[in-house]
Amino acid sequence: LKFIQQIESLDMIRLHQQLLYIAALASATLLSADALNIIGSSDTSHKHITNNPSRRNFVHQFGLVAAAASSMPTMAANAVDAQFKEVGQQERPPEGESPFSTLPNGVQIKDFRQGSGSTVQNGSRVELTMKGRLLNLNGVIFYDTKSNDPNGFGEGTPLQFTVGDKSVLPGLESGLIGMSRGGIRRIIVPAEVGYGAFPSLEPQPLTDVERRALDSVVKNPRRDQTVMFDCKVERLK
């Protein structure tokens, strides 16, 4: 009982900040699975640590989490420092995964699901469901077609454009070439063919939170402006 009271007296703000470090460092391991669920529900089911744990087990497990969290700020700070020393290294695929294919303009692509039918070419009219992430900020989302949800049903609205009409980042366009309907592809776009050179082109953030996230990178010359898109071709003409 005394231990439980001590837990309840913790500074909750400090604890929340520490747990955010854990979430940030864990986000990279979730990206591959997220690429295959870009149009699914954002809600996920999580198993309990144990089945029907006793109060003693719960307190013990909570203590382990709190102890681990206390060491995270130093580790996270070191990770941030390393980002600025090794600009662009976040582009590398996780260990054990097949490498990305690199296009002549520096764009990197990797297919997670092959589509069927005709392929995206210059002049194709496409509809995409997609998410955009900031690699410099450990995968923070700055664009999500689900955010464009005028009906409020959580379905979102696909991004529609004609390839080659110069309304979309050239790096994203080149990364879409060769995709078919139903295909899912991860596209890594460097600053030279992305927001670093074309900050006003689509896709643009749909919420204030997404806008602030993108601006924090694009408007900061110290940061790597490489972005990553997980795209699914919904329709193709």
CYANA upper distance limits for C-alpha pairs under 8 A (distance plus 0.5 A):
  1 LEU  CA      5 GLN  CA      6.81
  2 LYS  CA      6 GLN  CA      6.86
  3 PHE  CA      7 ILE  CA      6.88
  4 ILE  CA      8 GLU  CA      6.84
  4 ILE  CA     59 VAL  CA      7.65
  5 GLN  CA      9 SER  CA      6.85
  6 GLN  CA     10 LEU  CA      7.23
 10 LEU  CA     15 LEU  CA      8.01
 11 ASP  CA     15 LEU  CA      6.86
 12 MET  CA     16 HIS  CA      6.51
 13 ILE  CA     17 GLN  CA      6.84
 14 ARG  CA     18 GLN  CA      6.80
 15 LEU  CA     19 LEU  CA      6.75
 15 LEU  CA     66 ALA  CA      8.25
 15 LEU  CA     69 ALA  CA      8.27
 16 HIS  CA     20 LEU  CA      6.77
 17 GLN  CA     21 TYR  CA      7.25
 18 GLN  CA     22 ILE  CA      7.44
 18 GLN  CA     69 ALA  CA      5.95
 18 GLN  CA     70 SER  CA      7.11
 18 GLN  CA     72 MET  CA      7.05
 18 GLN  CA     73 PRO  CA      7.14
 19 LEU  CA     23 ALA  CA      6.94
 19 LEU  CA     69 ALA  CA      6.51
 20 LEU  CA     24 ALA  CA      6.67
 21 TYR  CA     25 LEU  CA      6.75
 21 TYR  CA     69 ALA  CA      8.38
 21 TYR  CA     72 MET  CA      6.78
 21 TYR  CA     73 PRO  CA      7.25
 21 TYR  CA     76 ALA  CA      7.03
 22 ILE  CA     26 ALA  CA      6.60
 22 ILE  CA     69 ALA  CA      7.50
 22 ILE  CA     72 MET  CA      7.39
 23 ALA  CA     27 SER  CA      6.59
 24 ALA  CA     28 ALA  CA      8.31
 24 ALA  CA    138 ASN  CA      7.16
 25 LEU  CA     76 ALA  CA      8.04
 25 LEU  CA    138 ASN  CA      7.99
 26 ALA  CA     30 LEU  CA      7.63
 27 SER  CA     31 LEU  CA      7.30
 27 SER  CA    138 ASN  CA      7.37
 27 SER  CA    139 GLY  CA      7.42
 28 ALA  CA    138 ASN  CA      7.03
 28 ALA  CA    139 GLY  CA      7.28
 30 LEU  CA     34 ASP  CA      6.61
 31 LEU  CA     35 ALA  CA      6.74
 31 LEU  CA    139 GLY  CA      8.25
 32 SER  CA     36 LEU  CA      7.62
 33 ALA  CA     37 ASN  CA      7.30
 34 ASP  CA     38 ILE  CA      6.60
 35 ALA  CA    112 PHE  CA      8.08
 35 ALA  CA    184 ILE  CA      8.13
 35 ALA  CA    185 ARG  CA      8.42
 35 ALA  CA    186 ARG  CA      7.72
 35 ALA  CA    230 ASP  CA      6.10
 35 ALA  CA    231 CYS  CA      8.41
 36 LEU  CA    112 PHE  CA      7.55
 36 LEU  CA    184 ILE  CA      7.78
 37 ASN  CA     41 SER  CA      8.13
 38 ILE  CA    129 THR  CA      7.78
 38 ILE  CA    130 MET  CA      6.85
 38 ILE  CA    131 LYS  CA      7.31
 38 ILE  CA    230 ASP  CA      7.71
 38 ILE  CA    231 CYS  CA      8.25
 38 ILE  CA    232 LYS  CA      8.33
 39 ILE  CA    129 THR  CA      7.13
 39 ILE  CA    130 MET  CA      8.16
 39 ILE  CA    146 LYS  CA      8.45
 49 ILE  CA     53 PRO  CA      8.45
 53 PRO  CA     57 ASN  CA      6.32
 53 PRO  CA     58 PHE  CA      6.63
 54 SER  CA     58 PHE  CA      6.70
 55 ARG  CA     59 VAL  CA      6.66
 56 ARG  CA     60 HIS  CA      6.66
 57 ASN  CA     61 GLN  CA      6.57
 58 PHE  CA     62 PHE  CA      6.55
 59 VAL  CA     63 GLY  CA      6.61
 60 HIS  CA     64 LEU  CA      6.98
 61 GLN  CA     65 VAL  CA      6.95
 62 PHE  CA     66 ALA  CA      6.71
 63 GLY  CA     67 ALA  CA      6.58
 64 LEU  CA     68 ALA  CA      6.70
 65 VAL  CA     69 ALA  CA      6.60
 66 ALA  CA     70 SER  CA      6.82
 67 ALA  CA     71 SER  CA      7.74
 68 ALA  CA     72 MET  CA      7.49
 69 ALA  CA     73 PRO  CA      8.47
 71 SER  CA     75 MET  CA      7.54
 72 MET  CA     76 ALA  CA      6.48
 73 PRO  CA     77 ALA  CA      6.60
 74 THR  CA     78 ASN  CA      6.80
 75 MET  CA     79 ALA  CA      6.81
 76 ALA  CA     80 VAL  CA      6.81
 77 ALA  CA     81 ASP  CA      6.83
 78 ASN  CA     82 ALA  CA      6.73
 79 ALA  CA     83 GLN  CA      6.88
 80 VAL  CA     84 PHE  CA      7.44
 81 ASP  CA     85 LYS  CA      7.09
 82 ALA  CA     86 GLU  CA      6.52
 83 GLN  CA     87 VAL  CA      6.34
 83 GLN  CA     89 GLN  CA      8.29
 83 GLN  CA    136 ASN  CA      7.79
 84 PHE  CA    222 ARG  CA      8.05
 84 PHE  CA    223 ARG  CA      7.64
 87 VAL  CA    223 ARG  CA      8.30
 87 VAL  CA    224 ASP  CA      6.50
 88 GLY  CA    224 ASP  CA      6.87
 88 GLY  CA    226 THR  CA      7.82
 90 GLN  CA    135 LEU  CA      6.79
 90 GLN  CA    136 ASN  CA      7.87
 91 GLU  CA    135 LEU  CA      7.94
 91 GLU  CA    188 ILE  CA      7.78
 92 ARG  CA     99 PRO  CA      8.22
 93 PRO  CA     97 GLU  CA      6.82
 93 PRO  CA     98 SER  CA      7.89
 93 PRO  CA     99 PRO  CA      6.62
 93 PRO  CA    100 PHE  CA      7.68
 99 PRO  CA    110 LYS  CA      8.19
100 PHE  CA    108 GLN  CA      6.17
100 PHE  CA    109 ILE  CA      5.85
100 PHE  CA    110 LYS  CA      5.60
101 SER  CA    108 GLN  CA      5.94
101 SER  CA    109 ILE  CA      5.80
101 SER  CA    110 LYS  CA      6.90
102 THR  CA    106 GLY  CA      6.48
102 THR  CA    107 VAL  CA      6.26
102 THR  CA    108 GLN  CA      4.92
102 THR  CA    109 ILE  CA      7.04
103 LEU  CA    107 VAL  CA      5.80
103 LEU  CA    108 GLN  CA      6.67
103 LEU  CA    109 ILE  CA      8.36
105 ASN  CA    171 GLY  CA      8.12
105 ASN  CA    193 VAL  CA      8.06
106 GLY  CA    189 VAL  CA      8.02
106 GLY  CA    190 PRO  CA      7.25
107 VAL  CA    171 GLY  CA      6.65
107 VAL  CA    174 SER  CA      8.18
107 VAL  CA    175 GLY  CA      7.14
107 VAL  CA    187 ILE  CA      7.52
107 VAL  CA    188 ILE  CA      6.22
107 VAL  CA    189 VAL  CA      5.59
107 VAL  CA    190 PRO  CA      6.91
108 GLN  CA    175 GLY  CA      7.85
108 GLN  CA    187 ILE  CA      6.25
108 GLN  CA    188 ILE  CA      5.51
108 GLN  CA    189 VAL  CA      7.36
109 ILE  CA    175 GLY  CA      6.79
109 ILE  CA    185 ARG  CA      7.31
109 ILE  CA    186 ARG  CA      6.13
109 ILE  CA    187 ILE  CA      5.12
109 ILE  CA    188 ILE  CA      6.88
110 LYS  CA    185 ARG  CA      6.16
110 LYS  CA    186 ARG  CA      5.72
110 LYS  CA    187 ILE  CA      7.21
111 ASP  CA    183 GLY  CA      8.18
111 ASP  CA    184 ILE  CA      6.56
111 ASP  CA    185 ARG  CA      4.83
111 ASP  CA    186 ARG  CA      6.79
112 PHE  CA    183 GLY  CA      8.16
112 PHE  CA    184 ILE  CA      5.95
112 PHE  CA    185 ARG  CA      6.12
112 PHE  CA    186 ARG  CA      7.86
113 ARG  CA    182 GLY  CA      8.24
113 ARG  CA    183 GLY  CA      5.65
113 ARG  CA    184 ILE  CA      5.44
113 ARG  CA    185 ARG  CA      7.47
114 GLN  CA    179 MET  CA      8.14
114 GLN  CA    180 SER  CA      7.71
114 GLN  CA    182 GLY  CA      7.68
114 GLN  CA    183 GLY  CA      5.17
114 GLN  CA    184 ILE  CA      7.20
115 GLY  CA    179 MET  CA      7.27
115 GLY  CA    180 SER  CA      5.04
115 GLY  CA    181 ARG  CA      5.55
115 GLY  CA    182 GLY  CA      5.01
115 GLY  CA    183 GLY  CA      4.29
115 GLY  CA    184 ILE  CA      7.93
116 SER  CA    180 SER  CA      5.79
116 SER  CA    181 ARG  CA      6.21
116 SER  CA    182 GLY  CA      7.28
116 SER  CA    183 GLY  CA      7.89
117 GLY  CA    180 SER  CA      6.47
117 GLY  CA    181 ARG  CA      7.10
118 SER  CA    180 SER  CA      6.36
118 SER  CA    181 ARG  CA      8.02
118 SER  CA    236 LEU  CA      8.41
119 THR  CA    177 ILE  CA      7.74
119 THR  CA    178 GLY  CA      5.49
119 THR  CA    179 MET  CA      5.68
119 THR  CA    180 SER  CA      5.06
119 THR  CA    181 ARG  CA      8.05
119 THR  CA    236 LEU  CA      8.46
120 VAL  CA    124 SER  CA      6.32
120 VAL  CA    126 VAL  CA      8.20
120 VAL  CA    176 LEU  CA      7.07
120 VAL  CA    177 ILE  CA      5.48
120 VAL  CA    178 GLY  CA      5.59
120 VAL  CA    179 MET  CA      5.86
120 VAL  CA    180 SER  CA      6.79
120 VAL  CA    236 LEU  CA      7.69
121 GLN  CA    163 VAL  CA      7.57
121 GLN  CA    177 ILE  CA      5.99
121 GLN  CA    178 GLY  CA      7.16
122 ASN  CA    162 THR  CA      8.48
122 ASN  CA    163 VAL  CA      5.71
122 ASN  CA    164 GLY  CA      6.08
122 ASN  CA    177 ILE  CA      8.14
123 GLY  CA    162 THR  CA      6.32
123 GLY  CA    163 VAL  CA      5.57
123 GLY  CA    164 GLY  CA      6.41
123 GLY  CA    165 ASP  CA      8.20
124 SER  CA    162 THR  CA      6.05
124 SER  CA    163 VAL  CA      5.94
124 SER  CA    236 LEU  CA      7.31
124 SER  CA    237 LYS  CA      6.22
125 ARG  CA    160 GLN  CA      7.82
125 ARG  CA    161 PHE  CA      6.35
125 ARG  CA    162 THR  CA      4.84
125 ARG  CA    163 VAL  CA      6.93
125 ARG  CA    236 LEU  CA      6.24
125 ARG  CA    237 LYS  CA      5.51
126 VAL  CA    160 GLN  CA      6.20
126 VAL  CA    161 PHE  CA      6.31
126 VAL  CA    162 THR  CA      6.75
126 VAL  CA    163 VAL  CA      7.93
126 VAL  CA    233 VAL  CA      7.48
126 VAL  CA    234 GLU  CA      8.10
126 VAL  CA    235 ARG  CA      6.18
126 VAL  CA    236 LEU  CA      5.16
126 VAL  CA    237 LYS  CA      7.02
127 GLU  CA    158 PRO  CA      6.11
127 GLU  CA    159 LEU  CA      5.97
127 GLU  CA    160 GLN  CA      5.00
127 GLU  CA    161 PHE  CA      7.42
127 GLU  CA    233 VAL  CA      6.59
127 GLU  CA    234 GLU  CA      5.97
127 GLU  CA    235 ARG  CA      5.54
127 GLU  CA    236 LEU  CA      7.06
128 LEU  CA    158 PRO  CA      5.54
128 LEU  CA    159 LEU  CA      5.60
128 LEU  CA    160 GLN  CA      7.05
128 LEU  CA    231 CYS  CA      6.84
128 LEU  CA    232 LYS  CA      6.05
128 LEU  CA    233 VAL  CA      5.35
128 LEU  CA    234 GLU  CA      6.02
128 LEU  CA    235 ARG  CA      7.78
129 THR  CA    144 ASP  CA      8.41
129 THR  CA    145 THR  CA      6.26
129 THR  CA    146 LYS  CA      8.43
129 THR  CA    157 THR  CA      8.05
129 THR  CA    158 PRO  CA      5.39
129 THR  CA    159 LEU  CA      6.99
129 THR  CA    231 CYS  CA      6.49
129 THR  CA    232 LYS  CA      5.89
129 THR  CA    233 VAL  CA      7.30
129 THR  CA    234 GLU  CA      7.29
130 MET  CA    143 TYR  CA      8.34
130 MET  CA    144 ASP  CA      6.45
130 MET  CA    145 THR  CA      6.30
130 MET  CA    158 PRO  CA      8.21
130 MET  CA    159 LEU  CA      8.41
130 MET  CA    229 PHE  CA      7.19
130 MET  CA    230 ASP  CA      5.93
130 MET  CA    231 CYS  CA      4.93
130 MET  CA    232 LYS  CA      6.73
131 LYS  CA    141 ILE  CA      7.42
131 LYS  CA    142 PHE  CA      8.24
131 LYS  CA    143 TYR  CA      5.93
131 LYS  CA    144 ASP  CA      4.95
131 LYS  CA    145 THR  CA      7.19
131 LYS  CA    229 PHE  CA      6.09
131 LYS  CA    230 ASP  CA      5.88
131 LYS  CA    231 CYS  CA      7.31
132 GLY  CA    141 ILE  CA      6.21
132 GLY  CA    142 PHE  CA      6.17
132 GLY  CA    143 TYR  CA      5.23
132 GLY  CA    144 ASP  CA      6.92
132 GLY  CA    227 VAL  CA      7.42
132 GLY  CA    228 MET  CA      6.12
132 GLY  CA    229 PHE  CA      4.93
132 GLY  CA    230 ASP  CA      7.11
133 ARG  CA    139 GLY  CA      5.43
133 ARG  CA    140 VAL  CA      5.82
133 ARG  CA    141 ILE  CA      4.91
133 ARG  CA    142 PHE  CA      6.23
133 ARG  CA    143 TYR  CA      7.58
133 ARG  CA    227 VAL  CA      6.29
133 ARG  CA    228 MET  CA      5.64
133 ARG  CA    229 PHE  CA      6.82
134 LEU  CA    138 ASN  CA      7.16
134 LEU  CA    139 GLY  CA      5.45
134 LEU  CA    140 VAL  CA      5.83
134 LEU  CA    141 ILE  CA      6.95
134 LEU  CA    142 PHE  CA      7.39
134 LEU  CA    214 LEU  CA      7.87
134 LEU  CA    217 VAL  CA      8.39
134 LEU  CA    225 GLN  CA      8.13
134 LEU  CA    226 THR  CA      7.47
134 LEU  CA    227 VAL  CA      5.48
134 LEU  CA    228 MET  CA      7.02
135 LEU  CA    139 GLY  CA      5.45
135 LEU  CA    140 VAL  CA      7.86
135 LEU  CA    224 ASP  CA      8.43
135 LEU  CA    225 GLN  CA      8.45
135 LEU  CA    226 THR  CA      6.90
135 LEU  CA    227 VAL  CA      6.27
135 LEU  CA    228 MET  CA      7.32
136 ASN  CA    217 VAL  CA      8.08
136 ASN  CA    223 ARG  CA      7.26
136 ASN  CA    224 ASP  CA      6.37
136 ASN  CA    225 GLN  CA      7.61
136 ASN  CA    226 THR  CA      7.82
140 VAL  CA    213 ALA  CA      7.97
141 ILE  CA    210 GLU  CA      7.30
141 ILE  CA    213 ALA  CA      8.22
142 PHE  CA    205 PRO  CA      6.41
142 PHE  CA    209 VAL  CA      8.24
142 PHE  CA    210 GLU  CA      4.73
142 PHE  CA    211 ARG  CA      7.09
142 PHE  CA    213 ALA  CA      6.36
142 PHE  CA    214 LEU  CA      6.21
143 TYR  CA    147 SER  CA      8.29
143 TYR  CA    203 PRO  CA      7.79
143 TYR  CA    204 GLN  CA      7.39
143 TYR  CA    205 PRO  CA      5.47
143 TYR  CA    206 LEU  CA      7.11
143 TYR  CA    210 GLU  CA      6.70
144 ASP  CA    148 ASN  CA      8.15
144 ASP  CA    205 PRO  CA      8.19
144 ASP  CA    206 LEU  CA      8.01
145 THR  CA    156 GLY  CA      6.04
145 THR  CA    157 THR  CA      6.20
145 THR  CA    158 PRO  CA      6.24
145 THR  CA    159 LEU  CA      7.24
146 LYS  CA    154 GLY  CA      6.92
146 LYS  CA    155 GLU  CA      6.47
146 LYS  CA    156 GLY  CA      4.24
146 LYS  CA    157 THR  CA      6.88
147 SER  CA    156 GLY  CA      6.51
147 SER  CA    157 THR  CA      8.49
147 SER  CA    206 LEU  CA      6.66
147 SER  CA    207 THR  CA      7.57
148 ASN  CA    156 GLY  CA      5.49
148 ASN  CA    157 THR  CA      5.95
148 ASN  CA    206 LEU  CA      6.98
149 ASP  CA    153 PHE  CA      7.47
149 ASP  CA    154 GLY  CA      6.67
149 ASP  CA    155 GLU  CA      6.97
149 ASP  CA    156 GLY  CA      4.76
149 ASP  CA    157 THR  CA      6.68
150 PRO  CA    156 GLY  CA      8.08
158 PRO  CA    234 GLU  CA      8.39
159 LEU  CA    203 PRO  CA      8.29
161 PHE  CA    165 ASP  CA      8.24
161 PHE  CA    167 SER  CA      8.01
161 PHE  CA    168 VAL  CA      8.22
163 VAL  CA    168 VAL  CA      8.46
163 VAL  CA    173 GLU  CA      6.73
164 GLY  CA    173 GLU  CA      7.91
166 LYS  CA    170 PRO  CA      7.75
167 SER  CA    201 LEU  CA      6.24
167 SER  CA    202 GLU  CA      6.58
168 VAL  CA    172 LEU  CA      7.64
168 VAL  CA    173 GLU  CA      7.33
168 VAL  CA    201 LEU  CA      5.71
168 VAL  CA    202 GLU  CA      4.97
168 VAL  CA    203 PRO  CA      6.92
169 LEU  CA    173 GLU  CA      6.91
169 LEU  CA    193 VAL  CA      7.17
169 LEU  CA    194 GLY  CA      6.05
169 LEU  CA    195 TYR  CA      7.84
169 LEU  CA    198 PHE  CA      7.22
169 LEU  CA    201 LEU  CA      6.19
169 LEU  CA    202 GLU  CA      6.61
169 LEU  CA    203 PRO  CA      7.92
170 PRO  CA    174 SER  CA      6.68
170 PRO  CA    193 VAL  CA      6.17
170 PRO  CA    194 GLY  CA      7.34
171 GLY  CA    175 GLY  CA      6.74
171 GLY  CA    189 VAL  CA      6.00
171 GLY  CA    190 PRO  CA      7.99
171 GLY  CA    193 VAL  CA      5.27
171 GLY  CA    194 GLY  CA      6.28
172 LEU  CA    176 LEU  CA      6.93
172 LEU  CA    187 ILE  CA      7.47
172 LEU  CA    189 VAL  CA      7.06
172 LEU  CA    194 GLY  CA      8.09
172 LEU  CA    229 PHE  CA      8.40
173 GLU  CA    177 ILE  CA      7.31
175 GLY  CA    187 ILE  CA      6.42
176 LEU  CA    185 ARG  CA      8.44
179 MET  CA    183 GLY  CA      6.66
179 MET  CA    185 ARG  CA      8.40
179 MET  CA    233 VAL  CA      7.91
180 SER  CA    233 VAL  CA      7.15
180 SER  CA    236 LEU  CA      8.07
181 ARG  CA    232 LYS  CA      8.33
181 ARG  CA    233 VAL  CA      5.50
181 ARG  CA    234 GLU  CA      6.31
181 ARG  CA    235 ARG  CA      6.41
181 ARG  CA    236 LEU  CA      6.76
182 GLY  CA    232 LYS  CA      6.74
182 GLY  CA    233 VAL  CA      5.85
182 GLY  CA    234 GLU  CA      6.41
182 GLY  CA    235 ARG  CA      8.50
183 GLY  CA    232 LYS  CA      6.08
183 GLY  CA    233 VAL  CA      6.26
184 ILE  CA    230 ASP  CA      7.61
184 ILE  CA    231 CYS  CA      6.03
184 ILE  CA    232 LYS  CA      4.93
184 ILE  CA    233 VAL  CA      7.37
185 ARG  CA    230 ASP  CA      6.37
185 ARG  CA    231 CYS  CA      5.91
185 ARG  CA    232 LYS  CA      7.14
186 ARG  CA    228 MET  CA      7.52
186 ARG  CA    229 PHE  CA      6.20
186 ARG  CA    230 ASP  CA      5.03
186 ARG  CA    231 CYS  CA      6.86
187 ILE  CA    228 MET  CA      6.10
187 ILE  CA    229 PHE  CA      5.61
187 ILE  CA    230 ASP  CA      6.91
187 ILE  CA    231 CYS  CA      8.20
188 ILE  CA    226 THR  CA      7.57
188 ILE  CA    227 VAL  CA      6.35
188 ILE  CA    228 MET  CA      4.85
188 ILE  CA    229 PHE  CA      6.92
189 VAL  CA    193 VAL  CA      7.16
189 VAL  CA    194 GLY  CA      6.36
189 VAL  CA    226 THR  CA      6.17
189 VAL  CA    227 VAL  CA      5.85
189 VAL  CA    228 MET  CA      6.55
189 VAL  CA    229 PHE  CA      8.42
190 PRO  CA    194 GLY  CA      6.30
190 PRO  CA    225 GLN  CA      7.29
190 PRO  CA    226 THR  CA      4.87
190 PRO  CA    227 VAL  CA      7.08
191 ALA  CA    195 TYR  CA      6.18
191 ALA  CA    196 GLY  CA      4.83
191 ALA  CA    197 ALA  CA      6.84
191 ALA  CA    224 ASP  CA      8.22
191 ALA  CA    225 GLN  CA      5.70
191 ALA  CA    226 THR  CA      5.76
191 ALA  CA    227 VAL  CA      8.25
192 GLU  CA    196 GLY  CA      6.41
192 GLU  CA    197 ALA  CA      5.96
193 VAL  CA    197 ALA  CA      6.77
193 VAL  CA    198 PHE  CA      7.70
194 GLY  CA    198 PHE  CA      6.33
194 GLY  CA    199 PRO  CA      7.83
194 GLY  CA    225 GLN  CA      8.50
194 GLY  CA    226 THR  CA      7.91
194 GLY  CA    227 VAL  CA      8.17
195 TYR  CA    199 PRO  CA      4.72
195 TYR  CA    200 SER  CA      7.99
195 TYR  CA    201 LEU  CA      8.11
195 TYR  CA    218 VAL  CA      7.14
195 TYR  CA    225 GLN  CA      7.54
196 GLY  CA    218 VAL  CA      6.78
196 GLY  CA    225 GLN  CA      6.71
199 PRO  CA    218 VAL  CA      8.06
200 SER  CA    204 GLN  CA      8.03
204 GLN  CA    211 ARG  CA      8.31
205 PRO  CA    210 GLU  CA      5.79
205 PRO  CA    211 ARG  CA      5.59
205 PRO  CA    214 LEU  CA      8.08
206 LEU  CA    210 GLU  CA      7.12
206 LEU  CA    211 ARG  CA      7.68
207 THR  CA    211 ARG  CA      6.67
208 ASP  CA    212 ARG  CA      6.69
209 VAL  CA    213 ALA  CA      6.83
210 GLU  CA    214 LEU  CA      6.84
211 ARG  CA    215 ASP  CA      6.57
212 ARG  CA    216 SER  CA      6.51
213 ALA  CA    217 VAL  CA      7.49
214 LEU  CA    218 VAL  CA      6.59
215 ASP  CA    219 LYS  CA      5.89
215 ASP  CA    220 ASN  CA      8.29
216 SER  CA    220 ASN  CA      6.72
217 VAL  CA    221 PRO  CA      8.23
217 VAL  CA    223 ARG  CA      6.36
217 VAL  CA    224 ASP  CA      7.74
217 VAL  CA    225 GLN  CA      6.51
218 VAL  CA    223 ARG  CA      8.22
218 VAL  CA    225 GLN  CA      6.42
